[in-house]
Amino acid sequence: MFRETWKRRAKLVEENLLSELRRTTSLDTQLMQAMEYSLMAGGKRLRPMMLMAAADACGVEGERFITAADALEMIHTYSLIHDDLPAMDNDDYRRGKLTNHKVFGEAMAILAGDGLLTLAFEVVMRQRDVPAEILSDVVREISSAAGAAGMVGGQAIDLRSEGVRLTLPELKRMHLGKTGALFRAAIRSGAILAEADAQQLDDLTRYAEAFGLAFQITDDILDVAGDAAVLGKATGSDAKKGKATYVSLTSLEEARALAREAADDALRALKNFGDGADFLRGLVEYVTAREK
């Protein structure tokens, strides 16, 4: 059931993403090509899945909110384009394809990321059948996660920490911003759209934070022990750049134990939810067992 739901919703996300992108007017054709190149390059579409699944957990059909969910994927894609740039991680491949700046040039890649980030907020406001005050809360949630208090702030810490030995709490703080903030926004936005009560929102927030930690630790493990052909990008890049990771600060086995502990915390956060949260539970098992 988990895999069937993921497959069906991934197809829905793909179709709606392309539709929302092509509704957009641009002064420049190449800019749109660069935006579409990365946006439609595949991927797990995890963040839209999480938004929809959070709404499901609160008793509302998550697919009602596909438009808002797609906005999160646009923000995630913008972050990948910028992360891959020479001034940032300087990566040549993403999802098995040349990175955006390798195809369109560095300047156009920057603009493609900018275009996707700003388009995302327009797309959120295209979400139908949601009261304006709730959409406003969702925009506030997502903008905070994408900005200096979230992804951008986490990336800034990441850049400054190359070659510096961070402590585990410092590393966790960095990734709560860089990786975890958008997961948190996805889950909380789905709950807000479904008009969750205070207890549901609190439980789902704890789930999102624990899930994000499990995801990042697993990502660090895959950078050491993963298969580049499966991952679609080079492995060992963190060690080459002198970046602190959960593996470098502990060990491979300890990192695996930390990932399992975070996954268990995420599952415990769902104890008050019924069958509607089964997809969220499945995501926890998926993330700790993933190979890409």
C-alpha positions as CSV (number, residue, x, y, z in Angstrom):
1,M,0.0,0.0,0.0
2,F,2.8,2.4,0.9
3,R,4.6,2.0,-2.4
4,E,1.4,2.1,-4.4
5,T,0.4,5.4,-2.7
6,W,3.9,6.9,-3.3
7,K,3.9,5.9,-6.9
8,R,0.4,7.3,-7.6
9,R,1.1,10.5,-5.8
10,A,4.6,10.9,-7.3
11,K,2.9,10.8,-10.7
12,L,0.3,13.4,-9.6
13,V,3.1,15.7,-8.3
14,E,5.1,15.3,-11.6
15,E,2.0,16.2,-13.7
16,N,1.0,19.1,-11.5
17,L,4.5,20.5,-11.2
18,L,4.9,20.8,-15.0
19,S,1.4,22.3,-15.3
20,E,2.1,24.9,-12.6
21,L,5.5,25.8,-14.2
22,R,4.1,26.2,-17.7
23,R,1.4,28.5,-16.4
24,T,4.1,30.9,-15.5
25,T,5.1,33.8,-17.8
26,S,8.8,34.6,-18.3
27,L,10.6,37.2,-20.2
28,D,13.3,34.7,-21.1
29,T,12.9,31.3,-22.8
30,Q,16.3,29.9,-21.6
31,L,15.4,30.8,-18.0
32,M,12.3,28.7,-18.2
33,Q,14.3,25.8,-19.8
34,A,16.8,26.0,-16.9
35,M,14.0,26.0,-14.3
36,E,12.3,23.0,-16.0
37,Y,15.6,21.1,-16.4
38,S,16.1,20.8,-12.7
39,L,12.5,20.8,-11.6
40,M,11.6,17.9,-13.8
41,A,14.8,15.9,-13.3
42,G,13.1,13.3,-11.1
43,G,13.7,12.7,-7.5
44,K,11.7,11.3,-4.7
45,R,9.3,14.2,-4.4
46,L,9.5,13.6,-0.6
47,R,8.4,17.0,0.6
48,P,5.1,17.1,-1.3
49,M,4.5,13.6,-0.1
50,M,5.0,14.7,3.5
51,L,2.6,17.6,3.2
52,M,-0.1,15.4,1.8
53,A,0.6,12.7,4.3
54,A,0.3,15.1,7.3
55,A,-3.1,16.2,6.0
56,D,-4.1,12.5,5.7
57,A,-3.0,11.9,9.3
58,C,-5.4,14.7,10.4
59,G,-8.3,13.1,8.6
60,V,-8.3,15.2,5.5
61,E,-7.5,13.9,2.0
62,G,-4.0,15.1,1.3
63,E,-4.3,15.2,-2.5
64,R,-6.6,18.2,-2.0
65,F,-3.5,20.2,-1.3
66,I,-1.3,19.1,-4.3
67,T,-0.8,22.7,-5.4
68,A,0.7,23.8,-2.1
69,A,2.7,20.6,-2.0
70,D,4.2,21.3,-5.4
71,A,5.4,24.7,-4.1
72,L,7.6,22.9,-1.6
73,E,9.2,20.9,-4.4
74,M,10.0,24.1,-6.2
75,I,11.8,25.5,-3.1
76,H,13.7,22.2,-2.6
77,T,14.8,22.2,-6.3
78,Y,16.0,25.9,-6.0
79,S,18.1,24.8,-3.0
80,L,19.7,22.0,-4.9
81,I,20.6,24.2,-7.9
82,H,22.3,26.7,-5.6
83,D,23.9,24.0,-3.4
84,D,25.6,22.5,-6.5
85,L,27.1,25.9,-7.6
86,P,30.9,26.3,-7.7
87,A,30.7,28.8,-4.8
88,M,28.8,26.3,-2.7
89,D,29.3,22.5,-3.0
90,N,30.7,22.6,-6.6
91,D,29.0,19.4,-7.8
92,D,28.9,18.1,-11.3
93,Y,26.0,15.7,-11.1
94,R,22.6,15.6,-9.5
95,R,20.1,12.8,-9.8
96,G,22.4,11.2,-12.4
97,K,22.3,14.3,-14.7
98,L,24.7,17.2,-15.1
99,T,24.0,19.9,-12.6
100,N,22.2,23.0,-13.8
101,H,25.2,25.3,-14.0
102,K,27.1,22.7,-16.0
103,V,24.3,22.9,-18.7
104,F,23.2,26.5,-18.6
105,G,26.1,28.3,-17.0
106,E,26.6,29.6,-13.5
107,A,24.7,32.9,-13.9
108,M,21.6,31.2,-15.5
109,A,21.6,28.5,-12.8
110,I,21.5,31.2,-10.1
111,L,18.6,32.8,-11.8
112,A,16.8,29.5,-12.3
113,G,17.0,28.9,-8.6
114,D,15.8,32.4,-7.9
115,G,12.9,31.9,-10.3
116,L,11.8,28.6,-8.6
117,L,12.0,30.1,-5.1
118,T,9.8,33.1,-5.9
119,L,7.4,31.1,-8.1
120,A,6.8,28.8,-5.2
121,F,5.0,31.5,-3.2
122,E,2.8,32.4,-6.2
123,V,1.9,28.7,-6.5
124,V,1.0,28.4,-2.8
125,M,-1.5,31.2,-3.4
126,R,-3.0,29.2,-6.3
127,Q,-4.2,26.5,-3.9
128,R,-8.0,26.3,-4.1
129,D,-10.7,25.9,-1.5
130,V,-8.6,27.0,1.4
131,P,-9.4,30.1,3.5
132,A,-7.1,33.1,3.0
133,E,-6.0,33.2,6.6
134,I,-4.9,29.5,6.5
135,L,-3.0,30.1,3.3
136,S,-1.3,33.1,5.0
137,D,-0.2,30.8,7.8
138,V,1.2,28.3,5.3
139,V,3.1,31.0,3.5
140,R,4.5,32.2,6.8
141,E,5.5,28.7,7.7
142,I,7.3,28.0,4.4
143,S,9.0,31.4,4.1
144,S,10.5,31.0,7.6
145,A,11.7,27.5,6.7
146,A,13.3,28.7,3.5
147,G,15.0,31.7,4.9
148,A,17.6,32.8,7.4
149,A,15.9,31.0,10.2
150,G,15.9,27.8,8.2
151,M,17.6,26.5,5.0
152,V,19.6,29.6,4.2
153,G,20.8,29.9,7.8
154,G,21.8,26.3,7.9
155,Q,23.6,26.6,4.6
156,A,25.6,29.5,6.0
157,I,26.7,27.5,9.0
158,D,27.6,24.6,6.6
159,L,29.8,26.9,4.5
160,R,31.6,28.3,7.6
161,S,32.2,24.9,9.1
162,E,34.3,23.4,6.3
163,G,37.5,22.2,8.0
164,V,36.1,23.0,11.4
165,R,35.3,20.3,14.0
166,L,31.8,20.8,15.1
167,T,30.2,19.2,18.2
168,L,27.2,17.0,17.7
169,P,24.8,19.6,19.0
170,E,26.3,22.2,16.6
171,L,25.9,19.7,13.7
172,K,22.3,19.0,14.7
173,R,21.5,22.7,14.8
174,M,23.0,23.2,11.3
175,H,21.0,20.4,9.8
176,L,17.8,21.4,11.6
177,G,18.1,24.4,9.3
178,K,19.7,23.2,6.2
179,T,17.7,19.9,5.8
180,G,15.2,19.7,8.6
181,A,13.5,23.1,8.2
182,L,11.7,22.2,4.9
183,F,10.6,18.8,6.2
184,R,9.2,20.6,9.2
185,A,7.4,23.1,7.0
186,A,6.0,20.3,4.8
187,I,4.5,18.5,7.8
188,R,3.3,21.6,9.6
189,S,1.8,23.0,6.4
190,G,-0.1,19.8,5.7
191,A,-1.5,19.9,9.2
192,I,-2.4,23.6,9.0
193,L,-4.2,23.1,5.7
194,A,-6.1,20.2,7.3
195,E,-7.0,22.5,10.3
196,A,-5.3,20.3,12.8
197,D,-5.8,20.9,16.5
198,A,-3.0,22.0,18.8
199,Q,-2.1,18.5,19.9
200,Q,-2.0,17.1,16.4
201,L,0.2,20.0,15.3
202,D,2.6,19.5,18.2
203,D,2.9,15.8,17.6
204,L,3.5,16.2,13.9
205,T,6.1,18.8,14.6
206,R,8.0,16.4,16.8
207,Y,7.6,13.8,14.1
208,A,9.0,16.1,11.4
209,E,12.1,17.1,13.6
210,A,12.9,13.5,14.4
211,F,12.3,12.4,10.8
212,G,14.6,15.1,9.5
213,L,17.4,14.0,11.9
214,A,17.0,10.4,10.8
215,F,17.1,11.5,7.1
216,Q,20.3,13.6,7.6
217,I,22.2,10.9,9.5
218,T,21.3,8.4,6.8
219,D,22.4,10.9,4.2
220,D,25.8,11.1,5.9
221,I,26.0,7.3,6.1
222,L,25.3,7.0,2.3
223,D,28.0,9.6,1.5
224,V,30.5,7.1,3.1
225,A,28.9,3.7,2.3
226,G,26.5,4.4,-0.6
227,D,26.8,3.5,-4.3
228,A,27.4,6.6,-6.5
229,A,25.6,4.9,-9.4
230,V,22.5,4.4,-7.3
231,L,22.7,7.8,-5.6
232,G,23.1,9.7,-8.9
233,K,25.9,11.8,-7.4
234,A,29.5,11.4,-6.2
235,T,30.1,9.8,-2.8
236,G,32.8,10.8,-0.3
237,S,32.4,14.5,-1.1
238,D,31.9,15.5,2.5
239,A,35.2,14.0,3.6
240,K,37.0,15.6,0.7
241,K,35.6,19.1,1.7
242,G,36.4,18.6,5.4
243,K,32.8,18.7,6.4
244,A,31.6,17.5,9.7
245,T,29.1,14.7,9.5
246,Y,27.5,12.3,11.9
247,V,29.8,9.6,10.7
248,S,33.0,11.7,11.0
249,L,32.0,12.8,14.6
250,T,31.1,9.3,15.7
251,S,31.5,6.2,13.6
252,L,29.6,4.4,10.9
253,E,28.0,2.0,13.5
254,E,27.2,4.8,16.0
255,A,25.7,6.9,13.2
256,R,23.4,4.0,12.2
257,A,22.4,3.7,15.9
258,L,21.6,7.4,16.0
259,A,19.5,7.2,12.9
260,R,17.5,4.3,14.3
261,E,17.0,6.2,17.6
262,A,15.7,9.3,15.7
263,A,13.4,7.0,13.6
264,D,12.0,5.5,16.8
265,D,11.4,9.0,18.1
266,A,9.5,9.9,14.9
267,L,7.3,6.8,15.2
268,R,6.6,7.5,18.9
269,A,5.3,11.0,17.9
270,L,2.6,9.3,15.9
271,K,1.2,7.2,18.8
272,N,-2.0,9.4,19.0
273,F,-2.8,9.0,15.3
274,G,-4.7,6.2,13.6
275,D,-4.4,4.5,10.3
276,G,-4.4,7.9,8.5
277,A,-0.8,8.3,9.6
278,D,0.4,5.0,8.1
279,F,2.1,6.7,5.2
280,L,4.1,8.8,7.7
281,R,5.1,5.6,9.5
282,G,6.1,4.0,6.2
283,L,8.3,7.1,5.4
284,V,10.3,6.5,8.6
285,E,11.1,2.9,7.7
286,Y,11.8,4.0,4.1
287,V,14.3,6.7,5.1
288,T,16.4,4.5,7.4
289,A,16.6,1.7,4.9
290,R,17.1,3.8,1.8
291,E,20.0,3.4,-0.7
292,K,19.6,6.7,-2.5
